[in-house]
Amino acid sequence: MDIDNLVNQLTLDEKASLCSGSEKNMWQTEAIERLGIPSITMTDGPYGVVKRLSGFSDPVPSTCFPVSCAMSSSWDINLIHNIGKAIGEECQVENVNILFAPSMNIQRSPLGGRNFEYYSEDPILSSEMASAFVKGVQSQGVGACLKHYMANNSEYLRQNINNVISEQPLNEIYLYNFERTIKNSNPYTIMTAYNKVNWEYCVKSRYLLTEILRNKFNFDGFVLSDWYGVDSIVDSLKAGLDLEMPYSYGISKKKIIDSVKNGDLDEATLNEAVKRILKIVFKVKNAEKPNAQYSKEEHNKFAREAARDCIVLLKNENSLLPLKKEKLRKHKLAVIGEYAKNPRYQGNGSAHVTPTVIENGYDEIVKLVGNSIKINYSKGYNLLTSSSENDNLLINEAQKSAAKSDVAIIFLGTPDSYDGETADRANLDLPANQVKLIKEIYKVQKNIIVVIYNGSPVIFSNWYQYANSIIEAWLPGQAGAGAIADILFGIVNPSGKLSCTFPIQLPDNPTYLDYISPDNNLFYREDIFVGYKYYDKKNMQVQFPFGFGLSYTSFCYSNLELSKNVLKENDTLDISFIIKNTGSYFGKEVAQLYVQYSKSPIPRPIKELKAFSKVPLAPNEEKSVSFTLNSRDFSYYDILTKTWQLESGPVRILVGTSSRHICLVGNIYIQSSYQPKITYTAENFARDFLSNPKTENIIRPLLVSIANLLSNDKALEQTISEFLKDMPIKKWIVISRGSFTEKMLADIISLANTEG
């Protein structure tokens, strides 16, 4: 298709209409029938297709896979690719051309209402999951749409909050998340966020949309707005937006036409937007599969397999799990909790899927054990209230059931209102009636297994000790309950690892002191220390660290080998080691590679994730695992040069099972030619001039002479010297009693700033 020729045939009216949805349906683009330009259909779907037949209503049934935070807890790139592929298949059946997924903002705060829809607190894990998902969706000829660009990290005031982010974290965390995904997977489209970043709305930020997205990241698809996110279509087009969604009832079209006619908007800018839209329109239309089909039964089966890999075993005292018939003397189980029959399996908002089927934990357990074990069910609590006062009768019934059983399996979880679009959470607590239930069951039954449904971290500290075993189910999708049953009874060995840190208490988290000013400014004061990087820097205990997860088997790490001891610019480093399954169950281990920097003059994390691999191993089997890192993996974003720079110094290579459990350590030295440039002024400390080879020999004797002027006491010499070093050099003029002059100061500053 000759897009340039097609654009030349379009009228101004037609060009303008292509940039603002379709009046036929809020999920379609405009068609230009006279030139054979088709309309395409778009829909939400980070963990399942949410095609709506009208407006925001009547979504068609589709497979509800585990939500995104659960997907990333699999740490399994192949699995996420196949989930994306399956969702792409369902898009083809439903005639959907663009899928608004993946949602991939950073989980900055555990209170974020949409955390369930996002992958992780870490940009490496997030971008690897997102890249795999994009590749899976687009393998089916359906375009993926990354969202929400940029920094939609909370729901509160999301329409007009101004997220103030300094350059280093903006580039190393929030932009890097998108950069890696764009370069690794080439998504067809990107959706802008509602919020501002550094006083500019994302939807009309030329810096974000053109300078970064197109010029630095080389994104070549089209950019569309979130729904009703545009307030000035002309300003947005100038910034780099291509498509406003949904249709604006002709308002935006008129503004575009008028602005081109009066010279405010260059028609060449409009033409480029139209070209980018048309390129993708024809790409996805040509990839349509008119007779596409999929098996709902097979996709539900796959959803169960996917959920198995996402579930995380957090505790397993005395190896209570997996449950075996021979462990149950009375052959009785108590299954307790309303969530056992009415499971939470997804969050709320635009991503909400109408599932093709729903499984529940009670039924799936009964199916697995058959008649060999008697199941006693008790409701335990009411979902419609969090008060512990109203549930005493339910708790008493649950106690009786637990007392006459071998083991109590308690299904708990956060309320439906905790995880959803438009609102953030008020706290991280489980409802009081659920916490009371655990404590009361413990009085009569010491073998307690807790299964917990939630879309982001919860506080465990007030009930953790009462449970022998804890299964983090997340929001595991329509077939998640069956996956839970498989793990409870050892059909499958749990292999998930946490995609975010679980703090001991809410005040521990790095965003706890956030304050939104009266004019809606929110400063990201934790800087680069997001998630585990904050807890590491503070040397703070956590409930469960990033990357944590238990197994029914055990693994041993050994034989770490590094391909070199010194890494120079543009070098690569090959890393290999051995993992062995030393237990008696087949299992999958997630090997995690972190790097740890030496003391640095600029902010650096204690350690940061750089690579990972999920390794399946039979009992007594061992495999070699290898990673390759390049110099960019060791670089930081330098705010002086506005580029990524390699810093000289020793670096430790860490291999482990989580961010807090390191099994193997290696050492390399980074050798870089880059020297951070300092612009010296009279405000610089004297210490800065002492560290500069060009001025050190001038400053050092001056330091000694001025120190002698202040005191001849040898015992005070060191103290006075340090005092003089740590003051602005201009103050030496007075302290030296005139021996250090304004002329000498100017000469020294000039010499220090001399190149070479």
KEMI-238199 format. One line per field, with one value per residue (C-alpha): residue number from 1; z, y, x. Coordinates in steps of 0.25 Angstrom, whole numbers. Layout:
<recs>
pos = [NUM_...]
Z = [Z_...]
Y = [Y_...]
X = [X_...]
</recs>
This chain:
<recs>
pos = [1_2_3_4_5_6_7_8_9_10_11_12_13_14_15_16_17_18_19_20_21_22_23_24_25_26_27_28_29_30_31_32_33_34_35_36_37_38_39_40_41_42_43_44_45_46_47_48_49_50_51_52_53_54_55_56_57_58_59_60_61_62_63_64_65_66_67_68_69_70_71_72_73_74_75_76_77_78_79_80_81_82_83_84_85_86_87_88_89_90_91_92_93_94_95_96_97_98_99_100_101_102_103_104_105_106_107_108_109_110_111_112_113_114_115_116_117_118_119_120_121_122_123_124_125_126_127_128_129_130_131_132_133_134_135_136_137_138_139_140_141_142_143_144_145_146_147_148_149_150_151_152_153_154_155_156_157_158_159_160_161_162_163_164_165_166_167_168_169_170_171_172_173_174_175_176_177_178_179_180_181_182_183_184_185_186_187_188_189_190_191_192_193_194_195_196_197_198_199_200_201_202_203_204_205_206_207_208_209_210_211_212_213_214_215_216_217_218_219_220_221_222_223_224_225_226_227_228_229_230_231_232_233_234_235_236_237_238_239_240_241_242_243_244_245_246_247_248_249_250_251_252_253_254_255_256_257_258_259_260_261_262_263_264_265_266_267_268_269_270_271_272_273_274_275_276_277_278_279_280_281_282_283_284_285_286_287_288_289_290_291_292_293_294_295_296_297_298_299_300_301_302_303_304_305_306_307_308_309_310_311_312_313_314_315_316_317_318_319_320_321_322_323_324_325_326_327_328_329_330_331_332_333_334_335_336_337_338_339_340_341_342_343_344_345_346_347_348_349_350_351_352_353_354_355_356_357_358_359_360_361_362_363_364_365_366_367_368_369_370_371_372_373_374_375_376_377_378_379_380_381_382_383_384_385_386_387_388_389_390_391_392_393_394_395_396_397_398_399_400_401_402_403_404_405_406_407_408_409_410_411_412_413_414_415_416_417_418_419_420_421_422_423_424_425_426_427_428_429_430_431_432_433_434_435_436_437_438_439_440_441_442_443_444_445_446_447_448_449_450_451_452_453_454_455_456_457_458_459_460_461_462_463_464_465_466_467_468_469_470_471_472_473_474_475_476_477_478_479_480_481_482_483_484_485_486_487_488_489_490_491_492_493_494_495_496_497_498_499_500_501_502_503_504_505_506_507_508_509_510_511_512_513_514_515_516_517_518_519_520_521_522_523_524_525_526_527_528_529_530_531_532_533_534_535_536_537_538_539_540_541_542_543_544_545_546_547_548_549_550_551_552_553_554_555_556_557_558_559_560_561_562_563_564_565_566_567_568_569_570_571_572_573_574_575_576_577_578_579_580_581_582_583_584_585_586_587_588_589_590_591_592_593_594_595_596_597_598_599_600_601_602_603_604_605_606_607_608_609_610_611_612_613_614_615_616_617_618_619_620_621_622_623_624_625_626_627_628_629_630_631_632_633_634_635_636_637_638_639_640_641_642_643_644_645_646_647_648_649_650_651_652_653_654_655_656_657_658_659_660_661_662_663_664_665_666_667_668_669_670_671_672_673_674_675_676_677_678_679_680_681_682_683_684_685_686_687_688_689_690_691_692_693_694_695_696_697_698_699_700_701_702_703_704_705_706_707_708_709_710_711_712_713_714_715_716_717_718_719_720_721_722_723_724_725_726_727_728_729_730_731_732_733_734_735_736_737_738_739_740_741_742_743_744_745_746_747_748_749_750_751_752_753_754_755_756]
Z = [0_-4_8_3_-10_-1_8_-4_-9_4_7_19_25_23_29_41_43_43_55_64_65_58_60_58_71_82_79_65_56_44_30_17_8_-5_-4_2_16_26_40_51_64_77_91_105_110_118_123_114_102_107_94_96_87_91_99_112_113_108_107_100_108_107_115_127_129_142_144_140_154_155_141_145_157_148_143_131_118_109_117_116_101_100_108_99_87_92_95_81_75_83_77_63_66_71_60_69_62_73_88_99_106_112_124_129_138_150_163_171_183_189_190_175_171_158_162_159_144_144_144_155_163_155_141_136_140_135_122_119_123_114_102_103_103_91_83_86_83_70_65_62_54_65_69_84_90_102_113_120_115_125_140_142_156_164_161_171_163_151_141_146_156_152_155_158_155_154_142_147_152_140_131_139_144_137_123_123_125_112_105_107_103_90_86_89_83_73_78_68_77_90_99_106_121_127_137_135_136_141_138_124_121_115_103_99_103_92_100_103_90_80_86_95_88_74_73_85_85_70_72_58_61_65_78_83_95_107_106_107_110_100_103_91_79_72_83_84_69_70_82_75_77_65_69_79_85_85_75_79_71_61_71_69_54_53_61_53_40_45_51_37_30_39_39_54_50_39_30_29_44_41_29_37_48_37_31_44_46_32_33_45_40_27_35_44_34_24_36_39_39_35_39_52_63_77_87_100_107_102_106_120_121_118_127_138_134_134_148_153_149_155_169_180_192_203_215_218_232_235_220_222_207_198_205_204_208_217_225_228_240_240_225_227_222_226_215_221_215_205_195_194_187_182_177_174_161_154_157_153_143_128_128_134_126_125_127_119_131_146_155_170_181_188_175_170_183_183_169_173_185_181_192_199_208_214_212_222_217_225_220_232_228_220_208_209_222_228_243_252_261_251_248_261_257_244_252_262_251_244_258_259_245_247_260_255_242_240_233_231_218_219_207_209_201_199_196_182_184_187_173_162_153_158_172_181_193_207_214_212_223_221_226_241_241_232_242_254_247_246_260_265_256_262_275_271_259_258_243_236_221_216_202_199_187_185_174_182_195_208_222_228_241_250_245_239_251_251_238_235_220_212_197_189_178_174_165_157_146_143_145_156_167_159_159_174_177_168_177_190_186_179_165_162_170_172_165_165_171_176_166_177_191_203_214_229_231_222_228_223_208_201_197_211_213_199_199_188_188_187_172_170_170_175_176_175_186_187_174_168_181_176_183_187_184_195_205_202_203_217_221_225_228_219_221_207_198_183_176_187_186_192_186_190_185_188_179_179_172_168_159_156_144_138_124_129_141_134_126_117_109_98_104_108_120_120_133_135_147_151_157_163_168_181_186_182_174_159_160_153_159_156_156_158_154_161_160_172_171_179_186_176_176_169_174_171_177_186_176_163_155_142_137_141_135_139_139_140_147_150_164_164_150_148_137_133_133_125_123_115_120_112_117_117_128_137_133_140_134_135_137_132_119_117_113_119_125_130_143_147_159_165_163_169_161_170_167_176_178_182_184_199_197_189_186_177_177_166_164_152_150_141_133_127_120_125_136_141_137_148_145_156_163_175_182_181_193_194_195_180_176_184_176_163_158_151_164_175_176_177_187_197_201_203_212_221_222_225_235_242_243_250_260_263_272_265_272_264_251_245_250_244_231_230_234_222_212_214_212_199_194_193_208_208_204_218_226_219_224_209_205_197_187_178_166_171_173_158_153_160_156_141_142_148_137_126_117_116]
Y = [0_14_22_35_34_31_43_52_48_51_64_73_69_54_55_62_51_40_46_46_33_29_33_19_13_18_6_9_18_25_19_26_18_25_22_8_12_3_5_-4_-8_-7_-12_-14_-26_-28_-42_-45_-38_-28_-25_-17_-17_-3_8_2_-8_-23_-29_-42_-54_-57_-65_-58_-61_-58_-43_-36_-35_-50_-53_-46_-55_-66_-60_-69_-61_-73_-74_-59_-60_-72_-64_-52_-62_-68_-54_-50_-63_-58_-44_-50_-57_-45_-36_-28_-21_-14_-19_-9_-17_-19_-9_-7_4_3_-2_10_9_-3_5_7_3_-2_-10_-23_-19_-15_-25_-21_-10_-14_-9_-21_-31_-22_-20_-34_-38_-27_-31_-45_-42_-32_-42_-53_-43_-38_-52_-54_-41_-33_-20_-18_-5_-1_7_17_25_31_29_26_20_24_25_37_50_43_53_65_60_65_55_62_52_56_52_40_32_37_30_18_13_19_22_10_1_6_7_-8_-12_-4_-8_-23_-25_-13_-11_-5_6_13_20_32_34_45_51_61_58_70_80_75_66_54_55_68_66_68_64_50_48_53_55_42_33_35_41_33_20_20_16_16_12_22_28_30_36_30_31_46_50_61_75_82_73_83_84_69_67_77_69_56_50_43_39_44_34_33_41_56_58_67_77_72_71_85_90_83_88_102_102_97_108_119_114_110_95_91_82_74_70_65_57_50_46_41_33_26_23_17_9_1_1_-6_-15_-21_-21_-29_-39_-42_-56_-57_-71_-71_-80_-84_-95_-89_-102_-102_-88_-90_-102_-93_-82_-93_-97_-82_-79_-91_-84_-71_-75_-73_-82_-72_-81_-96_-100_-114_-117_-117_-116_-123_-130_-145_-155_-162_-149_-148_-158_-154_-153_-140_-126_-113_-103_-89_-75_-69_-68_-83_-83_-69_-66_-53_-55_-41_-26_-16_-5_-5_-18_-26_-38_-46_-60_-72_-80_-79_-89_-89_-95_-103_-110_-112_-119_-128_-132_-135_-143_-150_-159_-162_-149_-143_-128_-119_-105_-93_-79_-73_-58_-49_-42_-30_-26_-25_-24_-35_-33_-38_-51_-58_-69_-72_-73_-82_-91_-91_-94_-107_-111_-109_-116_-129_-128_-131_-118_-105_-98_-84_-75_-61_-48_-33_-28_-26_-10_-11_-14_-5_6_21_18_15_6_13_2_-12_-19_-31_-29_-30_-41_-50_-47_-51_-63_-68_-66_-73_-85_-86_-88_-101_-105_-104_-109_-97_-94_-80_-77_-62_-54_-40_-31_-25_-26_-28_-28_-42_-38_-38_-53_-59_-67_-74_-81_-93_-91_-78_-79_-65_-67_-53_-51_-63_-63_-71_-85_-80_-88_-101_-97_-95_-109_-115_-108_-112_-126_-127_-129_-117_-112_-96_-88_-74_-63_-49_-38_-28_-26_-29_-19_-22_-10_1_12_4_6_17_25_26_41_45_58_64_79_88_90_75_73_60_59_45_47_33_36_23_15_9_-5_-14_-3_5_-6_-10_4_6_-8_-10_-24_-28_-38_-44_-39_-37_-50_-58_-72_-86_-99_-114_-117_-111_-105_-103_-93_-95_-92_-77_-74_-60_-58_-46_-39_-25_-19_-8_1_-7_-20_-32_-41_-55_-61_-76_-85_-98_-101_-115_-120_-126_-130_-141_-133_-128_-113_-100_-90_-75_-72_-57_-48_-35_-26_-18_-5_0_13_24_39_38_31_16_4_-6_-16_-17_-28_-30_-44_-56_-70_-80_-94_-107_-118_-133_-138_-139_-132_-121_-110_-99_-85_-74_-59_-48_-34_-22_-9_-2_-12_-6_9_20_32_44_57_65_59_54_40_27_26_15_18_12_3_-11_-18_-30_-41_-47_-59_-63_-68_-54_-40_-44_-58_-58_-72_-68_-56_-52_-39_-31_-17_-7_2_14_26_35_45_53_68_78_92_99_112_120_112_99_93_94_79_79_87_77_65_72_69_83_91_81_86_100_98_89_98_109_100_98_112_116_105_111_124_119_111_105_94_81_73_82_81_70_76_90_84_77_89_97_86_86_101_108_112_127_128_125_140_145_134_135_150_154_145_137_148_150_149_136_130_134_128_115_114_116_106_96_98_97_85_74]
X = [0_6_2_8_0_-12_-10_-9_-23_-29_-36_-33_-47_-44_-30_-36_-46_-36_-30_-42_-49_-62_-76_-81_-75_-66_-56_-54_-46_-52_-53_-51_-59_-56_-42_-43_-38_-45_-49_-42_-47_-40_-42_-37_-30_-17_-22_-34_-42_-52_-59_-72_-83_-88_-81_-76_-86_-89_-75_-74_-70_-55_-44_-40_-25_-18_-16_-3_3_0_6_19_20_22_35_33_35_30_17_14_17_6_-4_-2_-4_-16_-22_-18_-26_-38_-37_-37_-50_-56_-51_-42_-30_-23_-23_-21_-10_-1_-3_11_13_22_16_22_13_6_-7_-8_-22_-18_-6_-13_-13_2_14_24_31_44_46_54_43_32_38_42_28_22_31_27_12_13_20_10_-2_5_8_-7_-7_-13_-7_-3_-4_6_-1_-1_10_16_16_1_5_-7_-22_-25_-26_-21_-28_-19_-9_5_16_29_40_55_63_70_58_50_60_65_51_39_44_53_41_35_48_52_38_38_52_50_36_32_18_8_2_4_-7_-4_-7_-17_-7_4_19_27_16_12_0_6_-4_2_17_26_37_31_24_34_48_47_37_40_54_61_53_50_35_29_14_3_0_-14_-20_-27_-42_-46_-32_-30_-34_-26_-25_-16_-6_-6_-4_8_14_13_-1_-7_-21_-31_-41_-53_-60_-62_-75_-67_-62_-47_-49_-53_-42_-32_-37_-38_-24_-18_-26_-21_-7_-6_-4_5_-2_11_9_-5_0_10_0_-10_2_5_-9_-12_1_-4_-19_-15_-5_-15_-27_-18_-15_-30_-34_-49_-51_-43_-48_-43_-47_-52_-50_-35_-33_-39_-30_-18_-23_-22_-8_-4_-9_-1_11_7_3_14_16_20_20_21_24_26_24_9_7_5_-7_-6_-17_-7_-5_-20_-23_-38_-38_-46_-43_-49_-51_-54_-57_-67_-56_-55_-69_-69_-54_-48_-41_-39_-39_-49_-49_-48_-40_-51_-54_-67_-61_-66_-66_-63_-57_-57_-48_-58_-63_-49_-44_-56_-53_-39_-41_-54_-60_-46_-47_-59_-60_-67_-70_-72_-75_-66_-69_-78_-72_-81_-75_-62_-67_-63_-74_-85_-78_-78_-88_-81_-68_-74_-78_-65_-58_-67_-63_-48_-48_-53_-44_-29_-26_-33_-32_-36_-39_-37_-35_-36_-50_-54_-53_-38_-33_-39_-38_-41_-38_-26_-26_-27_-19_-12_-20_-29_-43_-44_-54_-44_-33_-42_-46_-32_-29_-41_-39_-25_-31_-36_-28_-13_-12_-16_-14_-17_-21_-21_-27_-21_-16_-5_2_-5_-1_2_9_-4_-8_4_8_-5_-4_6_5_1_-2_-2_-12_-13_-25_-22_-33_-45_-38_-30_-37_-34_-19_-20_-26_-14_-4_-11_-10_3_-2_7_19_18_28_24_32_27_27_27_32_22_25_23_14_9_18_30_27_35_23_17_20_14_7_-1_0_-13_-9_-8_7_13_28_34_43_48_56_62_59_46_41_52_63_57_56_71_76_69_74_59_53_41_30_34_45_44_46_42_35_36_35_32_46_60_71_86_94_108_120_118_127_129_135_144_149_149_138_141_131_124_128_119_120_116_111_108_105_99_85_82_69_73_59_49_39_40_40_43_53_54_69_71_83_86_97_103_111_122_121_117_117_103_91_91_83_90_86_77_71_77_73_65_62_51_58_50_57_54_59_74_75_84_85_95_88_95_93_100_100_105_111_97_93_103_101_93_86_95_87_99_101_87_92_95_109_118_124_138_139_137_123_118_110_100_91_80_66_61_66_69_75_88_94_106_115_125_134_137_143_137_147_141_147_136_139_127_129_128_125_133_129_132_121_128_135_150_149_145_157_166_161_164_178_179_177_181_195_191_180_187_198_188_180_192_195_181_180_192_186_174_182_196_191_195_184_174_181_172_159_162_167_154_146_153_151_136_133_131_144_140_140_155_157_152_158_172_172_174_185_175_170_158_168_174_160_156_169_167_152_157_168_158_148_159_157_168]
</recs>
